[in-house]
Amino acid sequence: MRLCWDEIEKLRYNKDKGKWYKDRYIDDKCVGTNTYLLNESGCIVCGEHFFYSEGNKGTCCSLSCNTKYRNSIYTMKEETKRNISKARKGSKRSEESKAKQSKSRKGRYMGPDNSNWKGGRRSKKKILYDSMEYKEWRKSVLRGMIILVNYVGIEDTDYNHII
């Protein structure tokens, strides 16, 4: 965790241990302390000196620097991308392998196996719209609209696609 330079006045330094401490207060009562270390070598991305929590590695000064660092490590070189592309050109999966992959994926992450599963709950609106009574009522209303439109004689209107 990066500590803002504006909060340095709130830190106290222990010369024996070489650590910085910041007290935590709740309603003007000290409830504990946080221990910070000073990274004197600086951030590996921007080179800025920073304080970090004792449990952290203290390699990057902020989340944005950490993201830049990780992206620089785990990004493939353009040459590697081209070589992979060349190797895969023209290769096609056999029907057998397609069937195996399809079979292995079917039924996964559905129903109770899905992380968003909420026990099969449906809203009252969904239950209503899925009922046969509602569907029959809707069709009858739309048929009535078609009859009315034909009676009035409005042209260039086609409601048949709705039914």
N, C-alpha and C positions, 0 to 999 in steps of 0.2 A: 504494500500500500504506500502510495506516495503521500508525503506530508507537505502541506502547503507552506511555503516560505514565510507567509504572514503569521503562522502559528509558532514560529521559532521562540518567541518570547515566553511561550507557555511551557517550553521544555526546560528540564533541569539536567545537568550533566554530572555523572558519577565518574570521577577520575580513576578510582581503583578498578572499576569494571569496564570502563571505556564505553558506557552505554548512556543513552539519552532516555529520559522518562517524562511521560505526560500523564498527569492525574485526570481521572474521569470523575465528573461531578454530576450528581442528580440532586436537585433542590438544594444547592449550596453544600452538599455533603459529599465528601470524597468516598467513592465506592470502589476504587481500584486504580491501577496504573497500567498504561501501555508502554512497552519497551520498544525503543527505536534504535537502529544502528545507522551510522552515516556511511554511505557508499562513497568512498573517496576516489575510487578509480573512475566513477561516472557511469552513466547509462551506456550500454553497448551500442545503442542506436544513435543517440544525439550527443552523448558525452557529458550531459549535465549531472552535477552532483545532486544527490537526493537522500532523504531519510526513508527507511523502510522498516516494516514490522519485523520483529525478531524471528518469527516463524517462516518468513518468506525467503526466497533465494536472493532477492535484491539485485537482479541483473538489469531490469528495465525500470525506468522512472514512472511510466504511466501505461495505461491500457493501449493507447495508440502506438507507443513505441514497442510494446510487447507484440502487438499484431503485426507491425512492420517486420520485426525480427523473425517471427514464426513464418510469415509469408516468404521471407528471403531464404529460409532454410528448406521449407517443404515445397517449393515451386520447382517444377521440372524445367530443365534447360530446353531451348528450342530444338537443338540437335536431337535430344532424346525423344521429343514429341514427333519429329519427322521420322526417326527410325521406327518408332512404334507404328506410325501410320503406314509406312512402307511394308512392314511385316504383316499388317492386317489386311492390306489391299488384296481384293480378290478372294479372300477366304469367306466361305459361307457355312452356316451351321447346317448340319444334316437334319432331316426330318425327325430322326430318332432323338437327337439332342434337343431339338425344339420341344418335342413331346415331353421329354424328361423335365426340362426347365418349367414348362407350363404346369405339369403335374405337381412339381415341388412347390409352386407358388399358390396353387388353388387352395382356398379355404384359410390361408394364413391371414392374420390380422382382421378376421371377421368375427362379429359377435363378441363373446366374452374374451376372446384372445386379443381384441383391439384395446390399446391403452386408453382410448376415449370412451369405452363401453360404460354405460350408465344403467345397466340392468334392464334394458329393453323398454325404457320409458319413452312414451310418445305423447305429444301434446294433444289436447282435446281437439284442436283445429285439424291436426293431421288425421286423427281417428275419424272425424267427421268427413273430411275430404276423401278419405279412402273407402267410405261406406257406400254400398250399392244404392241405398235410398237417396243419398246426395247426388250420385251420378245420374240416376233416373230423373230426379227433379231438375237437374241442370239441363239435361237433354230436352225435357219437355218445355222448359222456359225458352231455350234457344229455338226449338221448333216453332213455338208461338211467335218468336221474333221474326222468323223467316216468313211465316204466314202473314204477319202484320206488314212486313216490308213489301211482300208481293201484292197485298191488297192495296196499300197506299200507292204502289207503283214506282218506288224508287229504283232506278236502274244502276248498273255498275256496282252493285253491292252483293257480295257472295258470303253468306254466313255458314255455308255448308262445311267449310274447313274447320269451323269451331267444334262442330258436333263430331 
